[in-house]
Amino acid sequence: MWMPDKVYGFSDCETQAAAFAKAAGLDYALVDVQTFPDGESRVRVPDGAKRAAVFRPLHNPNAKLIEVVLAASALRDQGAEEVALIAPYLPYMRQDIAFHDGEAVSQRVVGDLLARAFDRFASVDPHLHRTPTLSAVFSGKPALCLQAAPVIAEYISNQRGCEDAVIVGPDIESEPLVRAVAEPLNAPWIVADKTRHGDRDVEINLPKREILKDRHAVIVDDVISSGGTVITLAELIQKAGSTSLDVYTTHALFDESAHSAIRSAGVRAVISCDSVSHPTNAIPLAGLIAEGLRTWQ
């Protein structure tokens, strides 16, 4: 079993990083970052560890990517022999091919950048499409791809009024997550057909919508950003006769105005895992990640 000797977190995710370190029974240290007026970062790690883990969700990624790479370099200068990156949210995973001429394949570029800095990786529900494994993103290095479905299902099971829930996914790509949430709940599930015309312009068809009549609906998706898909799907669910509707997501990337728009679409509650700090956080991932690391060889 491979486990780090110490966890290194950043101030913007200290609650999650410290919670993970505690769940894993590991020492914790805070990485010191100073941002200069020109936008450059000075990164300092307080001390070294033979096996180190850098913990940071990488939403709003551009500065954070540079800072975690600098932290890995500083740890090696302090004597670290192996450095892992634990990024509950990984950025730039959607663009795994060039959809139009001249586009950079960001998954490959960012994967190569991180693979040069780190020896192993862990993430939760990374947004992979055509890439078969998370390890493939990082040049074949060990990579732990964790699913939030068990903790989401457990949370739903403890909520009043969810006994007759139908689990709903926004598109075919959400099917594995939706199924993994529904099965331990013994709940029926359906997924929609989605055609995206733009960031906030989506067309959705909801097959088997009759199953929703007079039942509580739960939308489950790995990432919610603009909220457009959820809003369109919520309208279809209500037209199908659902009595109430909640939304669950692993990664909450939407802003306050999108949150308000989602609630205004008839959604009773929006609940997220704490992969990214957000007002909707209610499901901690520290235990899930700690258990996952115990499977590392």
Rosetta silent file (secondary structure, phi, psi, omega in degrees, C-alpha in Angstrom):
SEQUENCE: MWMPDKVYGFSDCETQAAAFAKAAGLDYALVDVQTFPDGESRVRVPDGAKRAAVFRPLHNPNAKLIEVVLAASALRDQGAEEVALIAPYLPYMRQDIAFHDGEAVSQRVVGDLLARAFDRFASVDPHLHRTPTLSAVFSGKPALCLQAAPVIAEYISNQRGCEDAVIVGPDIESEPLVRAVAEPLNAPWIVADKTRHGDRDVEINLPKREILKDRHAVIVDDVISSGGTVITLAELIQKAGSTSLDVYTTHALFDESAHSAIRSAGVRAVISCDSVSHPTNAIPLAGLIAEGLRTWQ
SCORE:     score description
SCORE:     0.000 S_00000001
   1 L     0.000  132.668  176.812    0.000    0.000    0.000 S_00000001
   2 L  -101.344  123.039  174.430    1.301    3.459   -0.916 S_00000001
   3 L  -135.151  143.074  176.614    0.422    6.282    1.451 S_00000001
   4 L   -70.995  160.129  174.168    2.004    9.720    1.751 S_00000001
   5 L   -83.830  -28.083 -177.123    3.836   10.785    4.876 S_00000001
   6 E  -152.714  150.365  177.538    2.291   14.245    4.841 S_00000001
   7 E  -108.309  135.022  179.172   -0.459   16.209    3.076 S_00000001
   8 E  -116.716  119.892 -178.890    0.193   19.709    1.761 S_00000001
   9 E  -116.766  176.420 -179.420   -2.808   21.971    1.189 S_00000001
  10 L  -119.941  160.371 -174.027   -3.505   25.532    0.105 S_00000001
  11 H   -63.104  -28.769 -177.542   -5.443   28.284    1.861 S_00000001
  12 H   -77.940   -6.482  178.826   -8.306   28.159   -0.656 S_00000001
  13 H  -140.660   28.261 -172.825   -9.020   24.505    0.192 S_00000001
  14 H   -63.740  -35.902  179.769   -7.633   24.180    3.705 S_00000001
  15 H   -60.116  -48.719 -179.002  -10.886   22.825    5.158 S_00000001
  16 H   -68.679  -42.150 -178.116  -11.022   19.943    2.662 S_00000001
  17 H   -64.182  -44.345  179.864   -7.276   19.251    2.735 S_00000001
  18 H   -67.024  -36.646  177.905   -7.107   19.154    6.527 S_00000001
  19 H   -65.208  -39.992  176.595  -10.240   16.953    6.663 S_00000001
  20 H   -63.715  -46.349  179.846   -8.656   14.508    4.231 S_00000001
  21 H   -58.243  -41.957  179.446   -5.400   14.414    6.229 S_00000001
  22 H   -65.347  -43.385 -179.788   -7.363   13.710    9.406 S_00000001
  23 H   -63.661  -33.677 -179.088   -9.437   10.950    7.741 S_00000001
  24 H   -88.807   -5.616 -178.401   -6.258    9.334    6.429 S_00000001
  25 L    70.557   37.080 -175.339   -4.374    9.738    9.721 S_00000001
  26 L  -116.356  155.250  173.060   -1.688   11.900    8.126 S_00000001
  27 E   -69.903  153.628 -177.088    0.202   15.014    9.119 S_00000001
  28 E  -129.934  142.498  175.914   -0.889   18.228    7.422 S_00000001
  29 E  -140.714  149.722 -178.752    0.985   21.354    6.365 S_00000001
  30 E   -98.602  128.074  174.862   -0.088   24.547    4.617 S_00000001
  31 L   -76.551  133.100  179.855    1.681   25.674    1.456 S_00000001
  32 E   -93.529  124.886  179.734    2.532   29.372    1.596 S_00000001
  33 E  -124.367  127.764  172.698    1.699   31.306   -1.578 S_00000001
  34 E  -115.272  128.544  179.237    2.469   34.968   -2.204 S_00000001
  35 E  -102.281  122.695 -179.231    1.012   36.595   -5.319 S_00000001
  36 L   -82.292  162.945 -177.294    3.028   39.471   -6.722 S_00000001
  37 L   -56.778  -28.139 -179.281    1.429   42.526   -8.408 S_00000001
  38 L   -85.932    3.403  176.782    2.230   41.137  -11.863 S_00000001
  39 L    95.695   -8.046  177.135    0.335   37.906  -11.098 S_00000001
  40 L   -72.673  154.421 -178.673    3.336   35.653  -10.508 S_00000001
  41 E  -114.298  137.450  169.690    3.262   33.312   -7.505 S_00000001
  42 E  -105.602  120.940 -174.079    5.968   32.609   -4.954 S_00000001
  43 E  -114.639  131.413  178.933    5.377   29.140   -3.493 S_00000001
  44 E  -134.951  129.838  174.253    7.030   27.816   -0.327 S_00000001
  45 L   -97.598  141.426 -171.981    6.525   24.470    1.401 S_00000001
  46 L   -71.033  -29.979  179.425    7.224   24.494    5.155 S_00000001
  47 L  -164.714  177.653 -175.084    9.237   21.266    5.276 S_00000001
  48 L  -104.160  166.885  174.089    9.863   18.073    3.385 S_00000001
  49 L  -148.690  144.079 -179.425    8.493   14.539    3.396 S_00000001
  50 L   -61.932  -43.477  175.500    9.817   11.448    1.688 S_00000001
  51 E  -122.418  113.169 -172.694    6.367   10.728    0.233 S_00000001
  52 E  -115.582  148.449  174.143    4.281   13.872   -0.158 S_00000001
  53 E  -124.802  123.208  174.435    0.732   14.522   -1.330 S_00000001
  54 E   -94.241  122.540 -177.367   -0.322   17.908   -2.680 S_00000001
  55 E  -110.242  120.600  175.519   -4.072   18.398   -2.163 S_00000001
  56 L  -165.903  122.819  167.862   -5.904   21.019   -4.209 S_00000001
  57 L   -67.358  139.561 -170.739   -9.117   21.172   -6.254 S_00000001
  58 L  -111.348   37.558  169.266   -8.167   22.801   -9.552 S_00000001
  59 L   -71.972  162.190 -170.594  -11.259   24.813  -10.505 S_00000001
  60 L    44.762   64.590 -153.848  -10.417   28.320  -11.782 S_00000001
  61 H   -83.379  -22.881 -162.129   -7.317   26.456  -12.832 S_00000001
  62 H   -60.501  -51.149  177.993   -4.739   28.601  -14.552 S_00000001
  63 H   -68.751  -37.549 -176.597   -2.871   30.053  -11.556 S_00000001
  64 H   -64.912  -36.805  178.462   -3.522   26.936   -9.466 S_00000001
  65 H   -60.521  -45.607  179.149   -1.904   24.647  -12.034 S_00000001
  66 H   -63.401  -40.615 -175.785    1.312   26.658  -11.917 S_00000001
  67 H   -69.444  -37.459  178.184    1.253   26.766   -8.112 S_00000001
  68 H   -70.635  -33.794  176.551    0.836   23.008   -7.629 S_00000001
  69 H   -65.843  -42.119  176.970    3.677   22.361  -10.085 S_00000001
  70 H   -64.197  -39.083  178.349    5.880   24.805   -8.160 S_00000001
  71 H   -62.979  -41.258  178.199    4.891   23.113   -4.884 S_00000001
  72 H   -61.915  -42.076  178.694    5.901   19.712   -6.288 S_00000001
  73 H   -63.523  -42.922  179.636    9.272   21.120   -7.344 S_00000001
  74 H   -63.812  -38.064  178.271    9.823   22.669   -3.908 S_00000001
  75 H   -64.630  -40.242  177.577    8.978   19.369   -2.213 S_00000001
  76 H   -65.652  -38.247  176.945   11.532   17.519   -4.349 S_00000001
  77 H   -63.908  -25.362  178.489   14.122   20.164   -3.466 S_00000001
  78 L   -88.567    2.106  174.752   13.311   19.391    0.188 S_00000001
  79 L   109.023    4.476  179.004   14.008   15.693   -0.377 S_00000001
  80 L   -66.078  131.623  176.959   10.684   14.207   -1.481 S_00000001
  81 L   -91.715  -30.259  176.224   11.198   10.999   -3.476 S_00000001
  82 E  -136.882  137.243  178.962    7.557   10.679   -4.565 S_00000001
  83 E  -130.426  125.046  178.168    4.929   13.390   -4.885 S_00000001
  84 E  -105.332  149.882  172.595    1.236   12.709   -5.494 S_00000001
  85 E  -110.078  120.015  173.700   -1.409   15.154   -6.637 S_00000001
  86 E  -106.919  103.386 -177.526   -4.831   14.774   -5.040 S_00000001
  87 L  -119.226   92.706 -179.316   -7.130   16.981   -7.087 S_00000001
  88 L   -52.250  -36.120  171.235  -10.777   16.259   -6.247 S_00000001
  89 L  -116.274  127.043  177.178  -11.666   18.368   -9.287 S_00000001
  90 L  -105.973  132.404  179.616   -9.468   18.159  -12.393 S_00000001
  91 L   -91.363  169.367  171.706   -9.691   20.877  -15.058 S_00000001
  92 L    61.858   24.848 -179.655   -9.321   20.746  -18.837 S_00000001
  93 L   -87.705  -22.128 -176.907  -10.574   17.181  -19.127 S_00000001
  94 L   -64.738  -41.149 -172.915  -13.468   17.896  -21.537 S_00000001
  95 L   -84.577   77.915 -178.576  -11.262   18.871  -24.488 S_00000001
  96 L   -96.242   -4.189  171.238   -9.825   15.427  -25.235 S_00000001
  97 L  -142.257  167.383  172.904   -9.825   15.984  -29.005 S_00000001
  98 L   -85.976  106.908 -177.971   -9.677   19.005  -31.300 S_00000001
  99 L   -73.998  -24.703  178.393  -13.344   19.599  -32.100 S_00000001
 100 L  -138.235  155.015  179.964  -12.423   22.330  -34.612 S_00000001
 101 L   -55.760  135.470  174.725   -9.301   23.107  -36.625 S_00000001
 102 L    90.527   -5.135 -179.047   -6.660   24.938  -34.639 S_00000001
 103 L   -80.800  140.664  172.039   -7.887   23.969  -31.149 S_00000001
 104 L   -75.467  142.597  174.892   -5.421   22.780  -28.518 S_00000001
 105 L   -87.724   91.512 -168.873   -6.192   19.379  -26.990 S_00000001
 106 H   -65.747  -33.715  179.014   -6.149   20.690  -23.430 S_00000001
 107 H   -58.889  -44.315 -179.592   -6.508   17.307  -21.716 S_00000001
 108 H   -67.365  -42.986 -177.322   -3.275   16.109  -23.309 S_00000001
 109 H   -64.480  -48.883 -178.421   -1.400   19.376  -22.670 S_00000001
 110 H   -69.664  -37.873  176.747   -2.407   19.658  -19.009 S_00000001
 111 H   -60.302  -43.089  179.058   -1.960   15.927  -18.458 S_00000001
 112 H   -65.733  -40.487  178.693    1.591   16.088  -19.791 S_00000001
 113 H   -59.344  -48.438 -177.693    2.363   19.146  -17.642 S_00000001
 114 H   -71.539  -34.249  179.747    1.195   17.445  -14.456 S_00000001
 115 H   -64.727  -28.664  177.313    2.776   14.095  -15.343 S_00000001
 116 H   -74.218  -22.557 -174.924    6.191   15.775  -15.461 S_00000001
 117 H   -98.695  -28.070 -172.171    5.683   17.179  -11.944 S_00000001
 118 L  -124.184  158.052 -178.142    3.939   14.340  -10.085 S_00000001
 119 L   -97.404  -25.548  179.642    4.353   10.592   -9.693 S_00000001
 120 E  -156.405  163.954 -168.668    0.726    9.604   -9.051 S_00000001
 121 E  -141.515  152.982  171.527   -2.728   11.142   -9.057 S_00000001
 122 E  -143.912  139.093  177.773   -6.161   10.907   -7.466 S_00000001
 123 E  -150.822  167.751 -179.493   -9.395   12.613   -8.463 S_00000001
 124 E  -118.316  126.617  178.606  -13.154   12.245   -8.052 S_00000001
 125 L    43.863   55.113  175.546  -15.479   11.846  -11.050 S_00000001
 126 L   -63.506  144.730 -171.779  -13.062   13.355  -13.593 S_00000001
 127 L   -82.367   72.360 -179.376  -14.917   14.478  -16.693 S_00000001
 128 L   -95.249  140.349  177.827  -13.570   11.854  -19.098 S_00000001
 129 L  -113.977  -76.805 -176.384  -15.318   11.079  -22.374 S_00000001
 130 L   -94.731   -3.644  178.662  -13.254    9.150  -24.875 S_00000001
 131 L   -85.585  122.172 -170.443  -10.251    8.595  -22.571 S_00000001
 132 L   -69.458  -33.564 -178.019  -10.527    5.061  -21.153 S_00000001
 133 L  -140.802  157.171  175.726   -8.686    5.608  -17.854 S_00000001
 134 H   -67.052  -33.982  178.178   -7.419    8.480  -15.738 S_00000001
 135 H   -58.056  -34.530 -179.592   -3.953    6.952  -15.884 S_00000001
 136 H   -64.117  -26.948  177.572   -3.975    7.474  -19.661 S_00000001
 137 H   -66.791  -32.395 -171.685   -4.231   11.235  -19.086 S_00000001
 138 L  -111.161   46.478  173.343   -0.979   11.178  -17.109 S_00000001
 139 L    56.442   31.315  177.095    1.323    9.176  -19.388 S_00000001
 140 L    82.310    4.259  178.459    0.369    5.876  -17.735 S_00000001
 141 L   -70.297  156.430 -179.012    1.357    6.910  -14.206 S_00000001
 142 L   -56.865  130.536 -178.257   -0.723    5.493  -11.324 S_00000001
 143 E  -143.499  127.177 -177.621   -4.016    7.357  -11.111 S_00000001
 144 E   -99.492  115.815 -178.068   -6.913    6.741   -8.758 S_00000001
 145 E  -105.324  101.590 -174.725  -10.298    7.533  -10.300 S_00000001
 146 E   -94.822  149.436  177.099  -12.837    7.701   -7.469 S_00000001
 147 L  -108.507  134.196  178.494  -16.632    7.794   -7.799 S_00000001
 148 L   -82.744   -6.929 -175.292  -18.781   10.020   -5.626 S_00000001
 149 H   -51.412  -45.023 -177.996  -21.856    7.835   -6.225 S_00000001
 150 H   -60.203  -41.234 -178.311  -21.635    5.925   -2.895 S_00000001
 151 H   -76.187  -30.869  175.093  -21.571    9.061   -0.743 S_00000001
 152 H   -66.808  -45.049  179.736  -24.271   10.758   -2.837 S_00000001
 153 H   -61.936  -41.577  179.901  -26.512    7.689   -2.547 S_00000001
 154 H   -62.915  -40.772  179.289  -25.932    7.513    1.203 S_00000001
 155 H   -63.936  -45.670  179.911  -26.859   11.177    1.600 S_00000001
 156 H   -60.704  -39.944 -177.029  -30.045   10.754   -0.443 S_00000001
 157 H   -62.099  -22.285 -178.130  -31.029    7.693    1.581 S_00000001
 158 L   -96.187    3.356 -179.298  -31.056    9.811    4.740 S_00000001
 159 L   -94.570  133.998  178.182  -33.309   12.528    3.313 S_00000001
 160 L   -68.779  142.787  178.185  -37.003   12.568    4.143 S_00000001
 161 L    85.794    4.148 -177.856  -39.347   12.363    1.176 S_00000001
 162 L  -103.263    9.153 -175.623  -36.861   10.523   -1.048 S_00000001
 163 L   -64.801  -28.312 -178.067  -38.312    7.026   -0.551 S_00000001
 164 L  -108.487   26.246 -172.148  -40.050    7.099   -3.958 S_00000001
 165 L   -66.909  146.871  167.386  -37.275    8.937   -5.809 S_00000001
 166 E  -112.191  126.645 -178.942  -36.506    8.544   -9.489 S_00000001
 167 E   -89.796  129.278 -173.037  -32.856    9.296  -10.342 S_00000001
 168 E  -123.597  131.592  175.312  -32.485   11.341  -13.533 S_00000001
 169 E  -108.280  148.232 -175.437  -29.373   11.997  -15.617 S_00000001
 170 L   -78.395  -17.868 -178.056  -29.053   14.883  -18.105 S_00000001
 171 L  -163.503  173.937 -175.539  -27.390   12.876  -20.896 S_00000001
 172 H   -63.787  -28.958  179.901  -26.004    9.491  -21.869 S_00000001
 173 H   -67.955  -21.211  179.588  -22.586   10.389  -20.402 S_00000001
 174 H   -84.444   -5.568 -172.898  -24.181   10.651  -16.957 S_00000001
 175 H   -57.412  -45.422  179.619  -25.539    7.101  -17.090 S_00000001
 176 H   -58.778  -42.022  179.553  -22.739    5.386  -15.097 S_00000001
 177 H   -67.509  -44.511 -179.276  -23.052    7.906  -12.252 S_00000001
 178 H   -61.455  -46.167 -179.872  -26.860    7.839  -12.297 S_00000001
 179 H   -63.261  -40.608 -178.458  -26.967    4.050  -12.262 S_00000001
 180 H   -69.115  -26.550  174.214  -24.381    3.872   -9.459 S_00000001
 181 H   -78.689  -41.311 -174.106  -26.478    6.243   -7.331 S_00000001
 182 H   -70.512  -39.489 -171.434  -29.793    4.526   -8.102 S_00000001
 183 H   -61.324  -47.402  178.544  -28.803    0.898   -7.530 S_00000001
 184 H   -67.565  -17.721  177.588  -28.001    1.038   -3.777 S_00000001
 185 H   -90.215   -5.856 -173.412  -31.239    3.002   -3.302 S_00000001
 186 L    54.466   39.851 -176.855  -33.261    0.422   -5.275 S_00000001
 187 L  -106.877  144.801  173.226  -34.572    3.414   -7.211 S_00000001
 188 L   -69.048  156.903  179.912  -35.614    3.567  -10.870 S_00000001
 189 E  -145.869  152.358  177.035  -33.513    5.756  -13.119 S_00000001
 190 E  -142.294  156.238  174.433  -33.670    7.391  -16.542 S_00000001
 191 E  -128.157  146.598 -178.654  -31.307    9.505  -18.625 S_00000001
 192 L   -87.877  163.880  169.752  -32.141   12.247  -21.090 S_00000001
 193 E   -99.285  125.190 -176.355  -30.932   12.792  -24.634 S_00000001
 194 E  -122.650  135.469  171.276  -29.042   16.090  -24.860 S_00000001
 195 E  -120.781  120.792 -178.113  -27.883   18.144  -27.819 S_00000001
 196 E   -97.287  125.080  176.858  -25.685   21.113  -26.946 S_00000001
 197 E  -103.007  -12.580  179.967  -25.777   24.144  -29.250 S_00000001
 198 E  -178.903  176.987 -177.247  -23.757   26.401  -26.939 S_00000001
 199 L   -57.296  -36.389 -177.352  -22.705   26.873  -23.302 S_00000001
 200 L  -120.180   18.952 -178.869  -26.213   27.997  -22.343 S_00000001
 201 E  -128.585   99.856 -179.107  -28.201   26.563  -25.247 S_00000001
 202 E  -127.505  145.048  176.287  -29.123   22.901  -24.858 S_00000001
 203 E  -113.559  126.467 -173.345  -31.894   20.806  -26.345 S_00000001
 204 E  -128.015  135.030  171.768  -33.111   17.917  -24.177 S_00000001
 205 E  -117.413  137.321 -174.872  -35.490   15.046  -24.779 S_00000001
 206 L  -117.858   93.115  176.941  -36.611   12.947  -21.806 S_00000001
 207 L   -67.407  157.952  176.586  -37.622    9.369  -22.733 S_00000001
 208 L    56.309   31.665 -176.914  -39.724    7.303  -20.310 S_00000001
 209 H   -66.731  -16.811 -179.213  -40.876   10.479  -18.587 S_00000001
 210 H   -61.710  -23.371 -179.602  -44.107    8.781  -17.510 S_00000001
 211 H   -66.504  -17.284 -175.833  -42.191    7.152  -14.653 S_00000001
 212 H   -83.450  -15.352 -173.692  -41.890   10.587  -13.023 S_00000001
 213 L   -60.278  127.156  177.268  -45.607   11.186  -12.498 S_00000001
 214 L    62.242   27.979  179.635  -46.467   11.730   -8.817 S_00000001
 215 L  -131.761  157.226  175.451  -42.896   10.916   -7.714 S_00000001
 216 E   -76.863  135.017 -179.544  -39.944   12.785   -6.296 S_00000001
 217 E  -110.798  144.024  177.268  -37.183   13.382   -8.888 S_00000001
 218 E  -129.983  111.880  173.750  -33.454   13.648   -8.252 S_00000001
 219 E   -82.604  132.267  178.197  -31.174   15.013  -10.979 S_00000001
 220 E  -126.962  128.405  177.584  -27.596   13.733  -10.637 S_00000001
 221 E  -146.437  152.554 -178.192  -24.658   15.062  -12.673 S_00000001
 222 E   -73.671  -39.029 -178.247  -20.893   15.095  -12.214 S_00000001
 223 E  -133.535  133.537  168.898  -20.406   18.787  -13.077 S_00000001
 224 E  -123.019  122.108 -177.816  -22.790   21.738  -13.064 S_00000001
 225 L  -116.533  -74.532  179.627  -21.328   24.955  -14.443 S_00000001
 226 L   -78.183  -26.771 -177.779  -23.728   27.310  -16.234 S_00000001
 227 L    88.114   -4.687 -176.478  -26.820   25.491  -14.980 S_00000001
 228 H   -61.187  -43.133  179.839  -28.512   25.605  -18.387 S_00000001
 229 H   -63.093  -45.088 -178.812  -28.855   21.844  -18.718 S_00000001
 230 H   -62.537  -41.332 -179.101  -30.307   21.456  -15.224 S_00000001
 231 H   -64.191  -45.997  178.721  -32.845   24.229  -15.793 S_00000001
 232 H   -62.552  -43.175  179.820  -34.074   22.748  -19.074 S_00000001
 233 H   -66.457  -38.701  178.969  -34.273   19.266  -17.562 S_00000001
 234 H   -60.191  -40.192  179.063  -36.092   20.575  -14.478 S_00000001
 235 H   -63.690  -41.388  178.869  -38.803   22.072  -16.671 S_00000001
 236 H   -65.796  -40.243 -179.244  -39.315   18.742  -18.468 S_00000001
 237 H   -63.266  -42.149  179.353  -39.460   16.847  -15.175 S_00000001
 238 H   -68.238  -37.550  176.476  -42.147   19.141  -13.795 S_00000001
 239 H   -64.152  -26.924  179.489  -44.195   18.875  -16.987 S_00000001
 240 L   -77.999   -5.150  174.725  -44.027   15.093  -16.553 S_00000001
 241 L    98.099   16.671  177.587  -45.876   15.434  -13.248 S_00000001
 242 L   -65.879  144.594 -177.906  -43.116   15.049  -10.663 S_00000001
 243 L   -82.345  -28.426 -179.394  -44.138   16.177   -7.190 S_00000001
 244 E  -161.309  163.507 -172.422  -40.748   17.616   -6.155 S_00000001
 245 E  -148.554  129.001  171.264  -37.210   17.905   -7.451 S_00000001
 246 E  -119.651  159.168  178.714  -33.697   18.023   -5.977 S_00000001
 247 E  -126.456  132.707  177.416  -30.352   18.347   -7.772 S_00000001
 248 E  -123.873  140.872  176.266  -27.083   16.642   -6.752 S_00000001
 249 E  -145.905  149.926  173.903  -23.651   17.161   -8.244 S_00000001
 250 E   -72.159  -48.085 -173.590  -20.088   16.125   -7.503 S_00000001
 251 E  -119.049  111.847  179.291  -18.549   19.396   -8.697 S_00000001
 252 E   -95.316  103.860 -178.284  -20.442   22.672   -8.201 S_00000001
 253 L  -109.656    3.888 -174.547  -18.858   25.245  -10.521 S_00000001
 254 L   -84.597  154.926 -178.232  -21.874   27.537  -10.963 S_00000001
 255 L   -92.329 -178.181 -174.725  -22.105   31.083   -9.623 S_00000001
 256 H   -62.860  -38.955 -179.119  -24.750   32.694   -7.440 S_00000001
 257 H   -67.178  -37.774  176.609  -26.886   33.873  -10.361 S_00000001
 258 H   -66.981  -39.059  177.107  -26.946   30.370  -11.864 S_00000001
 259 H   -59.973  -44.772  179.001  -27.850   28.930   -8.456 S_00000001
 260 H   -63.003  -40.390  179.945  -30.745   31.359   -8.204 S_00000001
 261 H   -66.080  -39.046  177.966  -31.912   30.477  -11.710 S_00000001
 262 H   -63.147  -46.129  179.458  -31.810   26.751  -10.911 S_00000001
 263 H   -63.327  -37.210 -179.830  -33.893   27.265   -7.763 S_00000001
 264 H   -69.124  -17.100  178.766  -36.334   29.449   -9.711 S_00000001
 265 L   -82.422    8.647  177.162  -36.824   26.567  -12.149 S_00000001
 266 L    99.075   11.421  179.680  -38.657   24.638   -9.443 S_00000001
 267 L   -83.560  127.501 -177.866  -35.726   22.870   -7.813 S_00000001
 268 L   -71.081  -43.956 -178.064  -36.258   22.356   -4.090 S_00000001
 269 E  -152.581  146.201  173.216  -32.587   22.009   -3.146 S_00000001
 270 E  -115.707  123.202 -175.102  -29.173   21.875   -4.814 S_00000001
 271 E  -124.898  133.830 -179.277  -26.652   19.671   -2.983 S_00000001
 272 E  -129.867  157.991  167.081  -22.996   19.198   -3.876 S_00000001
 273 E   -75.038  162.613 -175.647  -19.955   17.291   -2.707 S_00000001
 274 L   -93.471   31.731  174.254  -17.155   19.424   -1.290 S_00000001
 275 L   -60.558  -31.091  177.790  -14.719   18.752   -4.133 S_00000001
 276 L  -130.610  131.475  178.848  -14.968   22.506   -4.762 S_00000001
 277 L   -61.879  125.274 -173.389  -15.796   25.002   -2.009 S_00000001
 278 L  -159.415  148.874  179.106  -19.347   26.163   -2.695 S_00000001
 279 L   -58.775  -21.012 -178.811  -22.418   27.315   -0.710 S_00000001
 280 L   -88.543   -0.171 -178.748  -24.216   24.102   -1.721 S_00000001
 281 E   -57.976  128.717  175.469  -21.585   21.791   -0.166 S_00000001
 282 E  -145.518  -12.452 -174.691  -23.188   19.157    2.050 S_00000001
 283 E  -117.834  107.463 -179.643  -21.423   15.884    1.180 S_00000001
 284 L   -74.738  146.561 -179.804  -17.793   15.550    2.378 S_00000001
 285 L  -108.201   -2.729 -174.101  -15.340   13.577    0.277 S_00000001
 286 H   -55.807  -47.859 -178.609  -12.497   13.238    2.807 S_00000001
 287 H   -65.066  -40.637  178.564  -13.424    9.701    3.864 S_00000001
 288 H   -60.161  -45.755 -178.150  -13.980    8.544    0.285 S_00000001
 289 H   -69.010  -41.362  179.912  -10.555    9.808   -0.824 S_00000001
 290 H   -61.140  -43.919  177.616   -8.809    8.440    2.262 S_00000001
 291 H   -63.871  -39.203 -179.898  -10.307    4.980    1.687 S_00000001
 292 H   -63.183  -39.834 -179.632   -9.370    5.129   -1.969 S_00000001
 293 H   -64.010  -25.488  179.605   -5.725    5.857   -1.219 S_00000001
 294 L   -70.798   -8.167  175.994   -5.542    2.698    0.853 S_00000001
 295 L   -92.670   -7.097 -178.352   -5.945    0.726   -2.388 S_00000001
 296 L   -68.535  137.116  177.606   -2.810    2.268   -3.921 S_00000001
 297 L   -98.709    0.000    0.000    0.039   -0.142   -4.502 S_00000001
